[in-house]
Amino acid sequence: LHIEPQYRKIPIDTSASILTAGLLGEQYIGLEAGAEDEYLENNSQLDPGIAQSAVILEQLIGRLLYSMANNSTTAE
């Protein structure tokens, strides 16, 4: 992942998530800065224990629709 020089002061305890822009938009990596005073260096990696699991909006919508369809068939 290339990060522009003006954004390179990323604390070492920063977490990352894979997010979706809009309903059917592109995916992007969202960073939530931590509180550490030490910063990542070139070619550093985020701690996998801090990384957030990806939640894809399309999957959540699919689950919601499935749940709604399932509830309507059991109500009949």
Order of alpha helices (4+ residues) and beta strands (2+ residues): beta-beta-alpha
